[in-house]
Amino acid sequence: MDDQLAASYESCRELHKQHGRTYYLATRLLPAWKRRHVHALYGFTRYADEIVDRTDDLVPADRAAELRKWSERFVAGLHGAVVDDPLLPAVLHTIAVFDLDRDDFASFLRSMAMDLTVTDYATYEDLLDYMEGSAAVIGTMMLPILGSSDPGLARGPARQLGLAFQLTNFIRDVGEDLDRGRTYLPDEDLDKFGVTRADLADAVSRRAATPPIRNLIAYEVERARLHYAAAAPGIGMLAPGSRACIRAAYTLYGGILDEVVAADYDVFVRRATVPNRRRAAVAARALLGGANSPIVVPPSNLRTVSEVA
């Protein structure tokens, strides 16, 4: 590996360490040779997200232009051009090593572009269209790196895990997303529980949820748990060396929902995070628990993913 490529992988790792604490901890349980490729995928997705969400000094049109320029450099790299970028050499190398599906990356970039113009979603089906690119394809990008005894059968659960993780983030970050002018909880769900965007904004300012908002969040937690349940069978299909990592990530992200429940579904009083002591304990159990230990599937009062889709 040449110096430029090594530096690119290191840049991706640093970005992952800085911004993805839960996921980064889980990747420490992977074989060393797999970690850099996971960091590369995280670097790709995080940097695109940074363009969309962290360039507050730019108007949306300028953010769109920045995302387009970066996407064009990426596509040029896919076609063999030498790219001058701190992250893309590692990403392009990872894609080549595992022959990752280029369409997944195009789908991801499409969803990132949606964040510049779409501020809410009428139905969960509409939200799933966005999450197809922002979450489900992350699972399929990861699967060749993690390895599987049956990639075709493991594909569905991998996609479900991506959806579970992102919906967990949406639940936790309602206030932060609202500050950016977006609502990822579907309008039909707000209507179901008699909640308006103004009610959510008021809860942000008061740092307290009303009973209808708590009921709304409880419903979304149940929906997320269905995706976790659909993802659970896939962990046992992964290569043995990858199972501890994904088991830990599964438990830690699910633990965010546990913290939301413990706060009586008030996501405004404080940010739901898993305490460091529990993080370490989960990682240790995942590593020592054996490749075939059962996955604890969180309960849900809803019945099937299709029921809430």
N, C-alpha and C positions, 0 to 999 in steps of 0.2 A: 504494500500500500504506500503510495507516494505521500509526501508531506502535505500537499494541498488537500488530498482526500482525507488524510488523518485529521487535519485541522478542521475540516468540514464536519466530520463525525463528532469531534470534540465540541464544536459550536452547538450542534444539535443536542448533545448530552447536557451542556450547560443550560440551554434553554429549557430542557425537560426538568432538570433539577430545580431550576428557579420557579417554574410556573406549574408543574404537575406533581406536587409532593406525594399524593396518594399513589398515583400511577408509577412514579419514579421509584418509590419504595418497593412496589411489587416487582418492577423489572430487575431489582437486585437479586431476585430469586431465580432469574433465568441463567442458563449457561452463558458465560462471558461473550462467546462469539455471536450470540443472538442479540445481546443488549444493544449494541451499536445500531443495529438495523431498526429496532423498536424506537430508539432515540431519533433516528433519521425520520421515521414516519411522524413521530410527535413534533419534531422541528418543522416539518412541512405544514402540518395542520395548524400548529400554534402560530407560525409566522403569518399565514393567511388570516387567521383570526385577529392577530395584532393589527394588520393593515385595516381591517374592518372596524375594530372596536377601540383601538388604542391610539388612533391618530386624531385626537379630539380637535386639533388645530386646523384640520382639513374639512372642508364641506364634503357632503356625500359624493358629489361628482368627482372631486379630486381623489377621494379614497377609491372610487371605482377605477379611476385612471391608474392609480398605483397598483391595485390588484390586477388589472389587465396587463400592465407592463411586467409584473412579476410572473403572471401566468404565461405570458408569451416567452419569457426567458426559460421557463420550465419546459414548455412544449418544444422550444428550439433545442434544448438539451436532450429531450427524448429522441430527437431526430439527428443527434450526433454533434450538435454545435458545442463548442467549449463555452461554458457559462461562467461569468465573473460574479459569483455570489457565495456568501459564506456558508449557506446551508444546502443549496441545490446539488452540488457534487455528491454529497452523501446520499441524498434522496434518490438521485438518478442511478447511483451505484447499487443501492438496495433494490430498486425496481428491476435492474438488469440481472442481479444475482438470483432473484426469486421469480423472475418473469411475471411480475405483478400486473394485474389487469389495468391497462391505461384508462379504460372507461371509468373505473372507480375514482381515479384522480380527477377526471373531467366532471364527474357527478359531484364530487366534493367542492370543486371550485365554483360550480353552478350554485350550490347552496350558500357558499360564502357571498357570492354576488347578490343573492336574494336578501341577505341581511342588510344590504344598502338601500333597499327599496321597500321591502315588506315589513310591516310593523306589527301585524297580528294575523291570526289564523282563525277562520270561521269554524272549522271542524277539526276533529282529531285526524281525519283522513287527510286534510290539507296540511296539518303539521307533519304527518308521516311522510308526505311528499318532500318536505324540507329535510326531515331527518334521514330520509333515504341517502342523501348525499353527505349530510353532516355527521351521521352516526353509524347507520347500517353498513356503509361501505368501509368504515374503519375496521369493522370486524372481518370483512373479506380481505382487506389489505394485510391484516395481521396474520391471518390463518396460515399462509405458506411459510411465514417466518416461524411461527410456533410449531408447525408440523402437526399432522393428524393421521390416524390410522385409516380414516375414511373422510377425505376432504369434502366429498359431495354431501355426506350426511351431516358433517360438522358445520357446513356453511350457514344453515338456517339458525342454529343456536348462536353462532358467532355474530350474526347480524342482530339477533335479539339482545345480545349482551351490549352491543353498541347502543341500541335504543334504550336499554335500561340505564346505562351510565348517563346518557344525555338527558333523559327525562329526570333523573335524579338531580342533575345540575340545574335544570329548569325550575324544579321545585325549590331547591335551595336558594336560587339566585333571582327570585321574582322581583325583589326590590332593585337589584343592580340592573337587571334587564329593563325595568321600567324607567330607570334613570337614563337609559340609552334610547328611550322612546319605543321599546318593543315589549310585547306580551306574548310569551310562548304557551300560555295556558289558553286552550281554544275558547273562542267566544261562546260556543254552545255550552261549555262547562260553566263559564261565568254566569250565563243566563240560567242554567239549571239550579244554581245556588243563590241567585239573586244578587250577584256581585257585579259591579261596574269597574271600569278602569279608574274612575275617580275614587272609588272605594279603596282600591289597591294603593293609589297614590297617597290617600289619606293615611292608610296603615303604615306606609313608609315614613311619612312625616311624624306620625305619633309613635312609631316603633312598637306597634301592637296590632294584632289581628282581631277583627270582629268575629263573632260566632259564625256568620255565613262564610267568611274567608277561611276559617279553620275547617269548616265542612268541605269547602272546595279543595283545600290542600290535602285533606284526608282522602278524598276521592282520587286525587292524582297520585298519592302514595300507593293506593291499592292498584292503580293502573300500572305504575312502575314495577310493583312486585310481580305482576303477571309476566312482564318481560323478563325479569330475573328468573322466574320459574321456567319459562320457555328456553332460557339460555343454559340452565344448569346441566342438562344432559350432555352438552357439548364439551364440558370440561374433561370428562372421562375419555373423550375421543382424542384429546390432544396428545402429542408426544409426551412421554413421562417427564422429561426435563422441563417442560413448559407448564405442567399442571399446577405446581406450587405458586407460580407467578399469577396465573389467572384466578386460582382459588383465592389468593390474597386480595387481588383487585376486586373480585366479586364480593367478598366479605366486607372489605373496607368501604366500597361505594354503597353497598347495602346498609352499612353502618351509618352513613349519612342520613338515610331514611329513618333509622332507629332514633337518631338524635332529633329529627323533626318530630317524630311521635312523642319523644320524651318532653319536648317543649310544648306539648299539646297543640301541635300543628301550627304554631306561631313562628313563621320564618322571618319575622321582622324584628323580633326582640334581640336576636343575635344570629350570626351566621352559623349554620349547623356544620360542625366539624367533628371528626373522630379524634378523641384525645390521643396524644402521642404514646402514652403507655399502652393503650389498646392497639394502636397501630403496630407497635413492636411485638405485642403478644400474638396478634393475628399473623404477622409475617413468620414468627417462630413456629406457630402451629401449622401453618401451611407448608413450611419446609420440612417439619418433622412428622407430619401427619400421615405420610405415605401417599404414593401416587394414586392409589385407588380408594382412599377414604371417601365416605359419602359427602355430598354437598348438602348443606342445610338450606332448604328452599324456604324463603320467607312466606308466611301465609298471606292470603288475600281473600277478601270478602266477595270479590268479583270472580267470575267463573272462567272466562277464556280471554285470550288476547283479542280474538275477533269480536267479542262482545263490546269491547271498548274502542275498537278501531273504527 
